[in-house]
């Protein structure tokens, strides 16, 4: 067994545990991310606000992926089709 396979085998259970914790406590973690972003933004006096917001968005997306909120598509399967153009009027 190669080094990479060995590491994957050992980290598999940890990934499952992190995923479970992220799905159960995702709202609390995201609240913490927001709180940290505000603190950093205040200490930098807004100088890096755009970068902080971008990083916060990426961190929240990563949390969603860990919590399996966005299920990956099966290989070869197409994502659901989105309607083209404006929505129909009633």
Secondary structure, DSSP 8 states (H G I E B T S, - for coil): --HHHHHHHHHHHHHHHHHHHHHHHHHHHHHHHHHHHHHHHHHTTTTTHHHHHHHHHHHHHHHHHHTTSS----TT--------SS----
